[in-house]
Amino acid sequence: MGYNAPSMARKTLITARDLERRPALPLPADALLTPLARDLLRKRGLWPPPVRAGGRGCGAPRLVVANWKSHKTIPEALAFARGLREELASRRPRAGAVVCPPATALANLRGPLRGVAELGAQDVSAHDEGAHTGELAARHLVDAGARYVLVGHSERRAAGEDDARCRAKVRAALRGGLTPILCVGETAGERDAGRTEHVVAGQLEAVFAGLDLARATRVVLAYEPRWAIGTGRVPQGEDVAAVLAHARAVLARAFPPDAVERVPVLYGGSVNERNAARLLALPGCSGALVGGASLDPARFAQILASA
């Protein structure tokens, strides 16, 4: 089955002013609401809307992903691996762990993390090989021990990586035997304009267009609002749950609902050991993409235990 991207042109934008002028204003099922509009509905006890049957991702595997970004040398990475193994010796987390170190440490961590966590890379080339100086192809990352790879992380999008590039990288990862973790999410300006759902749908449509079912269901999704990365700000739980459900609904327009239920959809954005349990308990949340809190093995182990 190929993906046919639906049109988003007829979405209705509803603001707080609209709701103040017309308290009984009917809300279309696919309406775009600004954050202030959602706050007003929340005060009236009308938000979040009831969760529909299905769309909760109950069949998806649980996954917690550590993204170290540009942190840790090889000796520091090995010390982390020893610490994480010790921390998890007396715990039995229900979620699988993935550690995404700098590429220089991938091969060194393959043995020390075996049985504790899978390895992931932080980026991948859109090319299988060739004259692309400085880039790492999927086959190189697999050779170093990686099974997963981040694609479209907010920091890379902020540096200019667009949807077309993400599309090419996801396909390259799939061809090379990697499981791509596709990151999607809105900027602060897009959120304030009530465009979160529109932006997330567009990012998904750009990447999934043309994928068959077998390849589409190998992709892991991670919703990370770009305004929450590294800021300590976390959206309201019901807002996160609504976007996670929306992401699955977008995929369900083209793929069988039971297959979409098995696609992990993670949340990322200032996740730490204090808020992880609340976030991971949200409807439809399959796990977390963790940044700064994943650098310490004790803190990361706590987050895994929350899953």
MIGUTI-70441 format. One record per atom (N, C-alpha, C): x negated, y negated, z. Coordinates in pm, whole numbers, padded with zeros to 5 digits, always signed. Layout:
XYZ ...
***
This chain:
-00085+00121+00000 +00000+00000+00000 -00088-00124+00000 -00068-00215-00092 -00141-00341-00092 -00069-00445-00011 -00140-00549+00023 -00082-00655+00105 -00033-00769+00018 +00094-00807+00029 +00149-00921-00044 +00171-01034+00054 +00087-01138+00049 +00093-01247+00146 +00223-01325+00132 +00301-01338+00243 +00426-01413+00237 +00401-01562+00238 +00497-01635+00186 +00485-01780+00188 +00518-01835+00325 +00441-01938+00368 +00466-02002+00497 +00528-02139+00480 +00567-02174+00358 +00606-02311+00330 +00735-02354+00398 +00824-02260+00431 +00954-02299+00484 +00963-02294+00637 +00850-02280+00703 +00850-02278+00849 +00902-02412+00903 +00982-02406+01011 +01037-02525+01073 +00952-02565+01192 +00903-02689+01195 +00825-02741+01306 +00920-02810+01404 +00917-02768+01530 +01002-02826+01635 +00913-02888+01742 +00937-03016+01771 +00859-03088+01871 +00941-03107+01999 +00875-03154+02105 +00945-03183+02230 +01051-03291+02208 +01023-03388+02123 +01120-03494+02096 +01246-03437+02032 +01228-03338+01943 +01346-03275+01883 +01435-03211+01989 +01372-03144+02087 +01447-03075+02192 +01512-03173+02289 +01449-03289+02309 +01507-03390+02398 +01629-03454+02333 +01621-03475+02201 +01733-03536+02130 +01849-03440+02116 +01817-03312+02096 +01922-03211+02075 +01894-03091+02166 +01937-03096+02293 +01908-02989+02389 +01955-02851+02343 +02060-02848+02263 +02113-02719+02217 +02061-02683+02078 +01953-02746+02036 +01898-02720+01903 +01868-02571+01885 +01926-02508+01783 +01896-02365+01760 +01752-02348+01713 +01688-02242+01759 +01549-02217+01724 +01542-02103+01624 +01502-02131+01501 +01484-02021+01406 +01381-01923+01459 +01395-01796+01424 +01305-01693+01475 +01160-01720+01438 +01138-01785+01322 +01000-01808+01278 +00958-01954+01293 +01026-02029+01382 +00995-02170+01399 +00855-02190+01457 +00792-02301+01420 +00665-02342+01477 +00694-02443+01587 +00649-02417+01710 +00672-02507+01822 +00542-02570+01866 +00544-02700+01894 +00426-02765+01950 +00410-02720+02095 +00290-02733+02153 +00271-02696+02293 +00365-02771+02387 +00391-02900+02360 +00482-02976+02446 +00625-02922+02436 +00663-02877+02318 +00796-02818+02301 +00807-02689+02381 +00701-02606+02378 +00704-02484+02456 +00710-02513+02605 +00636-02618+02649 +00639-02656+02791 +00781-02696+02833 +00849-02770+02747 +00985-02814+02778 +01079-02694+02786 +01067-02602+02691 +01151-02481+02695 +01120-02397+02818 +00991-02395+02857 +00953-02319+02976 +01022-02375+03100 +01029-02508+03111 +01095-02572+03224 +01244-02539+03225 +01301-02520+03108 +01443-02487+03098 +01470-02337+03112 +01362-02261+03133 +01379-02116+03147 +01406-02045+03017 +01371-02110+02905 +01400-02053+02773 +01275-02005+02700 +01163-02010+02768 +01038-01966+02706 +00959-01885+02808 +00899-01772+02770 +00896-01718+02635 +01027-01651+02598 +01054-01636+02468 +01174-01564+02427 +01162-01417+02464 +01271-01345+02472 +01264-01202+02506 +01175-01127+02408 +01096-01036+02462 +01009-00955+02377 +01092-00852+02304 +01079-00849+02172 +01156-00754+02092 +01102-00613+02111 +01190-00518+02088 +01143-00379+02092 +01036-00361+01987 +00935-00286+02021 +00823-00268+01929 +00731-00388+01936 +00625-00387+01857 +00534-00500+01850 +00445-00514+01972 +00447-00417+02065 +00370-00429+02187 +00233-00363+02175 +00211-00294+02068 +00079-00235+02049 +00050-00122+02147 +00155-00051+02189 +00137+00053+02290 +00048+00166+02241 +00042+00186+02110 -00037+00298+02059 -00181+00261+02027 -00220+00136+02049 -00354+00091+02015 -00453+00127+02125 -00576+00166+02089 -00677+00194+02191 -00719+00067+02264 -00754+00082+02391 -00799-00031+02473 -00947-00054+02447 -00986-00181+02436 -01123-00213+02399 -01163-00345+02465 -01281-00348+02527 -01336-00471+02583 -01473-00492+02518 -01490-00606+02453 -01608-00633+02372 -01691-00744+02435 -01819-00718+02454 -01913-00817+02506 -01986-00884+02391 -01976-01014+02381 -02048-01090+02279 -02155-01173+02349 -02280-01131+02335 -02390-01200+02403 -02435-01327+02331 -02392-01345+02208 -02434-01461+02129 -02588-01465+02125 -02649-01583+02137 -02796-01590+02128 -02858-01584+02268 -02831-01474+02338 -02884-01453+02473 -02953-01317+02479 -03052-01308+02564 -03123-01186+02603 -03229-01141+02502 -03349-01122+02555 -03457-01056+02482 -03438-00905+02497 -03524-00828+02434 -03513-00683+02444 -03529-00635+02589 -03631-00680+02663 -03641-00636+02804 -03517-00675+02885 -03462-00792+02862 -03342-00834+02935 -03221-00748+02896 -03215-00711+02769 -03105-00625+02724 -03114-00486+02788 -03235-00434+02800 -03253-00303+02862 -03218-00307+03010 -03250-00418+03076 -03214-00433+03218 -03062-00437+03233 -02993-00503+03141 -02847-00506+03143 -02792-00364+03129 -02845-00286+03036 -02797-00150+03013 -02811-00066+03139 -02925-00079+03208 -02943-00004+03333 -02840-00049+03437 -02820-00181+03446 -02726-00233+03544 -02583-00190+03515 -02543-00191+03387 -02406-00153+03352 -02383-00005+03382 -02481+00078+03352 -02467+00221+03380 -02447+00244+03530 -02523+00171+03612 -02509+00184+03758 -02372+00135+03804 -02327+00022+03749 -02199-00035+03789 -02082+00059+03755 -02093+00128+03642 -01983+00213+03597 -01991+00355+03650 -02098+00385+03724 -02114+00521+03775 -01999+00563+03866 -01945+00467+03941 -01836+00499+04035 -01701+00449+03986 -01695+00398+03862 -01570+00347+03806 -01532+00429+03683 -01402+00433+03656 -01355+00500+03536 -01264+00406+03460 -01323+00309+03389 -01238+00215+03315 -01157+00284+03208 -01035+00235+03188 -00947+00294+03087 -00979+00243+02947 -01056+00136+02939 -01088+00076+02809 -01227+00118+02763 -01242+00130+02633 -01374+00151+02577 -01452+00021+02577 -01583+00030+02593 -01669-00089+02596 -01751-00097+02467 -01766-00220+02418 -01853-00248+02304 -01944-00362+02344 -02072-00349+02322 -02169-00454+02353 -02229-00504+02222 -02218-00635+02199 -02272-00699+02077 -02391-00786+02115 -02512-00731+02113 -02631-00808+02148 -02687-00879+02024 -02790-00961+02041 -02861-01009+01922 -02910-00889+01840 -02920-00905+01711 -02955-00793+01624 -03090-00731+01660 -03180-00810+01718 -03313-00760+01754 -03307-00649+01858 -03199-00645+01938 -03191-00547+02047 -03107-00425+02012 -03044-00423+01897 -02953-00314+01864 -03019-00176+01875 -03127-00156+01805 -03190-00025+01802 -03240+00015+01941 -03287-00081+02019 -03340-00051+02152 -03231-00010+02251 -03108-00053+02226 -02998-00025+02319 -02924+00104+02286 -02953+00163+02172 -02877+00280+02130 -02885+00391+02234 -03002+00423+02283 -03018+00528+02383 -02968+00486+02521 -03013+00372+02573 -02974+00330+02708 -02823+00311+02728 -02747+00277+02622 -02603+00257+02638 -02521+00378+02595 -02588+00485+02551 -02514+00602+02505 -02426+00657+02617 -02299+00679+02589 -02206+00728+02688 -02146+00621+02777 -02197+00498+02765 -02147+00386+02846 -02072+00285+02759 -02131+00252+02645 -02070+00153+02555 -02116+00179+02413 -02030+00142+02318 -02069+00142+02178 -02143+00013+02148 -02214+00013+02037 -02287-00106+01997 -02215-00178+01884 -02219-00311+01889 -02162-00392+01782 -02259-00501+01743 -02249-00546+01619 -02331-00657+01572 -02247-00784+01574 -02314-00897+01573 -02245-01026+01583 -02210-01085+01447 -02266-01029+01342 -02238-01079+01207 -02285-00974+01108 -02241-00987+00985 -02280-00894+00880 -02283-00970+00747 -02370-00928+00659 -02375-00987+00526 -02252-00947+00446 -02213-01034+00356 -02103-01001+00264 -02152-00913+00149 -02284-00888+00145 -02344-00809+00037 -02392-00675+00091 -02390-00573+00007 -02433-00441+00048 -02585-00431+00060 -02656-00502-00024 -02801-00513-00018 -02843-00607-00131 -02973-00630-00145 -03019-00714-00256 -03100-00833-00211 -03110-00932-00300 -03193-01050-00276 -03117-01152-00191 -03104-01124-00063 -03030-01210+00029 -03115-01227+00155 -03217-01307+00142 -03316-01323+00249 -03252-01361+00382 -03289-01288+00485 -03245-01319+00620 -03113-01255+00659 -03041-01196+00564 -02912-01136+00596 -02927-00987+00628 -02837-00939+00713 -02836-00799+00751 -02711-00733+00694 -02730-00637+00607 -02617-00566+00546 -02561-00463+00644 -02441-00416+00616 -02376-00318+00703 -02463-00194+00720 -02527-00150+00614 -02609-00028+00623 -02727-00047+00717 -02782-00169+00724 -02891-00195+00818 -02842-00189+00962 -02722-00245+00985 -02666-00248+01120 -02630-00107+01166 -02573-00028+01076 -02542+00112+01110 -02670+00188+01140 -02774+00163+01062 -02902+00229+01082 -02961+00196+01219 -02931+00075+01269 -02981+00034+01400 -02894+00083+01515 -02778+00142+01484 -02694+00198+01588 -02559+00132+01605 -02528+00029+01528 -02400-00042+01544 -02285+00039+01486 -02170+00030+01553 -02046+00088+01501 -01942-00019+01473 -01956-00134+01537 -01862-00244+01523 -01939-00369+01476 -01863-00467+01426 -01924-00596+01392 -01819-00706+01403 -01859-00819+01461 -01771-00936+01468 -01769-01005+01332 -01651-01048+01291 -01638-01125+01167 -01547-01246+01195 -01590-01364+01153 -01506-01482+01166 -01498-01538+01306 -01600-01512+01389 -01599-01570+01524 -01584-01721+01514 -01520-01781+01613 -01490-01924+01609 -01614-02009+01588 -01727-01966+01644 -01849-02044+01628 -01900-02038+01485 -01880-01927+01419 -01921-01918+01280 -01823-01994+01190 -01695-01991+01224 -01599-02071+01148 -01630-02220+01163 -01667-02261+01285 -01701-02401+01308 -01824-02442+01227 -01910-02344+01197 -02031-02371+01118 -02004-02365+00968 -01878-02343+00930 -01844-02349+00788 -01798-02219+00724 -01791-02110+00802 -01747-01984+00744 -01596-01989+00720 -01555-01973+00594 -01414-01985+00562 -01348-01848+00547 -01219-01850+00517 -01144-01725+00507 -01196-01635+00395 -01239-01695+00285 -01290-01614+00173 -01416-01539+00215 -01501-01605+00292 -01623-01540+00340 -01589-01428+00438 -01492-01453+00525 -01449-01350+00619 -01393-01229+00546 -01317-01257+00442 -01260-01148+00361 -01371-01062+00302 -01474-01125+00245 -01584-01051+00184 -01661-00971+00289 -01679-01029+00408 -01755-00960+00513 -01678-00841+00569 -01547-00855+00585 -01467-00742+00633 -01478-00626+00535 -01468-00655+00409 -01478-00548+00309 -01617-00485+00306 -01720-00568+00321 -01856-00514+00324 -01875-00424+00446 -01821-00466+00560 -01831-00386+00682 -01762-00252+00663 -01641-00253+00607 -01567-00129+00586 -01640-00037+00489 -01694-00093+00382 -01770-00011+00286 -01890+00054+00352 -01953-00019+00445 -02076+00029+00507 -02055+00117+00628 -01930+00142+00667 -01904+00231+00778 -01892+00163+00913 -01876+00032+00915 -01858-00042+01040 -01710-00071+01064 -01673-00085+01189 -01539-00130+01225 -01545-00280+01247 -01483-00359+01160 -01487-00504+01179 -01391-00549+01288 -01435-00643+01369 -01350-00709+01468 -01325-00849+01414 -01210-00869+01352 -01177-00995+01286 -01122-01095+01387 -01191-01206+01402 -01149-01310+01495 -01065-01414+01422 -00951-01448+01481 -00862-01550+01425 -00821-01644+01537 -00788-01768+01501 -00745-01863+01603 -00749-02005+01552 -00680-02092+01626 -00660-02230+01585 -00750-02328+01660 -00771-02445+01601 -00842-02553+01668 -00746-02627+01761 -00801-02718+01843 -00716-02796+01933 -00617-02881+01854 -00663-02939+01744 -00574-03022+01663 -00462-02941+01601 -00494-02822+01554 -00391-02736+01496 -00291-02691+01602 -00339-02666+01721 -00249-02626+01831 -00154-02740+01865 -00209-02861+01879 -00125-02975+01917 -00022-03008+01810 -00052-02972+01686 +00042-02996+01577 +00144-02882+01561 +00137-02783+01651 +00230-02672+01643 +00202-02577+01528 +00076-02571+01482 +00043-02490+01365 -00027-02359+01400 -00027-02321+01528 -00099-02200+01568 -00058-02079+01486 +00073-02052+01480 +00121-01934+01409 +00090-01942+01261 +00102-02061+01204 +00073-02080+01062 -00074-02051+01034 -00163-02102+01118 -00307-02083+01098 -00344-01935+01111 -00295-01871+01216 -00326-01730+01238 -00274-01644+01123 -00153-01672+01078 -00098-01596+00965 -00183-01615+00841 -00225-01738+00814 -00307-01764+00696 -00440-01692+00701 -00503-01690+00819 -00631-01621+00832 -00615-01471+00812 -00506-01415+00862 -00481-01272+00844 -00450-01239+00699 -00364-01320+00639 -00325-01296+00500 -00445-01300+00407 -00537-01395+00432 -00654-01409+00346 -00742-01285+00348 -00751-01221+00463 -00840-01105+00477 -00771-00975+00437 -00644-00959+00475 -00576-00832+00453 -00517-00818+00313 -00508-00926+00237 -00453-00917+00103 -00531-00817+00019 -00460-00717-00033 -00524-00618-00120 -00581-00498-00048 -00586-00500+00086 -00635-00382+00158 -00530-00273+00157 -00573-00149+00138 -00479-00039+00150 -00462-00004+00298 -00365+00081+00327 -00331+00113+00465 -00449+00173+00540 -00523+00263+00476 -00633+00331+00543 -00739+00232+00589 -00772+00134+00505 -00873+00036+00544 -00817-00066+00641 -00692-00108+00620 -00633-00210+00707 -00627-00165+00852 -00597-00039+00875 -00582+00010+01012 -00716+00041+01078 -00826+00020+01007 -00959+00032+01068 -01007-00100+01126 -00935-00208+01099 -00976-00341+01146 -00921-00366+01286 -01006-00419+01374 -00964-00465+01506 -00942-00616+01497 -00836-00666+01558 -00809-00810+01559 -00845-00869+01695 -00892-00993+01694 -00919-01065+01819 -00865-01207+01804 -00764-01240+01884 -00713-01378+01884 -00795-01460+01982 -00867-01559+01930 -00946-01647+02015 -00918-01792+01975 -00832-01860+02051 -00808-02001+02022 -00939-02078+02030 -00974-02146+01923 -01106-02207+01915 -01129-02313+02021 -01022-02375+02070 -01035-02477+02173 -01061-02418+02310 -01049-02286+02324 -01070-02222+02455 -01207-02158+02469 -01284-02152+02360 -01413-02083+02364 -01513-02163+02443 -01561-02105+02553 -01665-02168+02634 -01620-02290+02712 -01490-02318+02716 -01441-02439+02783 -01384-02411+02921 -01356-02285+02950 -01289-02252+03075 -01138-02267+03067 -01087-02318+02955 -00944-02335+02937 -00884-02206+02878 -00774-02161+02935 -00707-02041+02887 -00560-02076+02863 -00502-02035+02751 -00360-02064+02725 -00270-01996+02829 -00148-02045+02837 -00047-01978+02919 -00032-01834+02870 -00012-01742+02966 -00002-01601+02930 +00105-01574+02826 +00220-01641+02841 +00328-01615+02746 +00293-01666+02606 +00211-01771+02599 +00168-01821+02469 +00074-01721+02401 -00017-01663+02481 -00107-01562+02427 -00026-01442+02377 +00068-01394+02457 +00149-01279+02418 +00227-01307+02291 +00276-01430+02276 +00352-01466+02157 +00265-01460+02032 +00138-01506+02043 +00050-01504+01927 +00008-01361+01894 -00017-01280+01997 -00052-01140+01971 +00063-01069+01898 +00186-01094+01944 +00302-01034+01877 +00316-01088+01735 +00288-01217+01718 +00297-01278+01585 +00195-01215+01490 +00074-01189+01539 -00028-01128+01454 +00017-00991+01404 +00075-00912+01493 +00124-00781+01450 +00243-00796+01354 +00326-00896+01378 +00442-00917+01290 +00396-00952+01149 +00288-01030+01138 +00235-01065+01006 +00192-00938+00933 +00121-00849+01003 +00077-00725+00939 +00195-00635+00905 +00298-00638+00989 +00414-00551+00968 +00495-00590+00846 +00468-00707+00786 +00536-00745+00663 +00491-00658+00546 +00373-00597+00559 +00320-00521+00447 +00286-00377+00480 +00267-00348+00609 +00226-00214+00649 +00329-00152+00742 +00337-00019+00747 +00437+00048+00831 +00423+00006+00978 +00534-00024+01045 +00528-00070+01185 +00453+00026+01277 +00468+00157+01257 +00400+00251+01346 +00249+00244+01327 +00203+00213+01205 +00060+00197+01181 +00009+00068+01244 +00087-00039+01234 +00049-00167+01293 +00038-00156+01445 +00125-00074+01505 +00121-00054+01650 -00012+00003+01697 -00082+00072+01608 -00209+00135+01645 -00329+00044+01624 -00307-00076+01572 -00417-00171+01550 -00445-00246+01681 -00566-00237+01736 -00596-00311+01858 -00595-00462+01831 -00530-00536+01918 -00531-00683+01911 -00582-00734+02045 -00700-00793+02044 -00767-00838+02165 -00742-00987+02187 -00766-01032+02311 -00767-01176+02338 -00909-01217+02374 -00952-01332+02322 -01083-01386+02357 -01074-01535+02378 -01146-01586+02476 -01144-01729+02504 -01152-01754+02653 -01277-01769+02705 -01301-01794+02848 -01246-01682+02936 -01256-01557+02887 -01217-01442+02969 -01327-01417+03072 -01288-01396+03198 -01384-01364+03302 -01324-01264+03399 -01400-01229+03502 -01354-01126+03596 -01237-01174+03682 -01212-01304+03687 -01102-01356+03769 -00969-01356+03694 -00973-01375+03562 -00846-01381+03488 -00822-01259+03400 -00917-01166+03396 -00907-01053+03303 -00784-00967+03329 -00757-00936+03457 -00645-00847+03487 -00514-00906+03437 -00496-01037+03457 -00372-01103+03412 -00362-01100+03260 -00471-01130+03192 -00467-01135+03046 -00449-00996+02986 -00518-00898+03042 -00512-00763+02986 -00380-00694+03014 -00300-00750+03107 -00168-00694+03135 -00059-00753+03046 -00094-00849+02962 +00007-00913+02877 +00062-00815+02774 +00191-00828+02739 +00248-00740+02636 +00170-00751+02505 +00136-00639+02448 +00068-00639+02319 -00081-00660+02324 -00138-00684+02444 -00282-00708+02454 -00356-00576+02468 -00446-00548+02373 -00518-00421+02372 -00655-00431+02438 -00696-00552+02478 -00828-00567+02538 -00876-00710+02528 -01007-00727+02537 -01062-00863+02545 -01194-00873+02471 -01218-00993+02419 -01347-01031+02363 -01408-01128+02463 -01521-01091+02523 -01577-01163+02637 -01710-01226+02599 -01727-01354+02632 -01851-01424+02604 -01943-01430+02724 -01950-01548+02788 -02045-01570+02896 -02037-01470+03010 -01916-01426+03045 -01900-01333+03157 -01954-01194+03124 -01986-01168+02998 -02037-01036+02962 -02188-01026+02975 -02253-01136+03010 -02400-01134+03020 -02448-01069+03149 -02360-01061+03248 -02395-01001+03376 -02328-00863+03385 -02404-00757+03409 -02342-00623+03409 -02235-00605+03515 -02252-00668+03632 -02151-00654+03738 -02021-00722+03698 -02030-00841+03639 -01909-00912+03598 -01841-00839+03482 -01920-00788+03388 -01862-00716+03275 -01796-00587+03323 -01857-00520+03418 -01798-00397+03472 -01665-00427+03542 -01656-00541+03610 -01531-00580+03674 -01422-00600+03571 -01457-00663+03460 -01358-00684+03354 -01314-00551+03296 -01408-00459+03275 -01373-00327+03225 -01279-00255+03322 -01306-00272+03450 -01221-00208+03551 -01079-00266+03550 -01067-00391+03507 -00935-00455+03501 -00850-00400+03389 -00915-00339+03289 -00843-00290+03172 -00774-00158+03201 
***
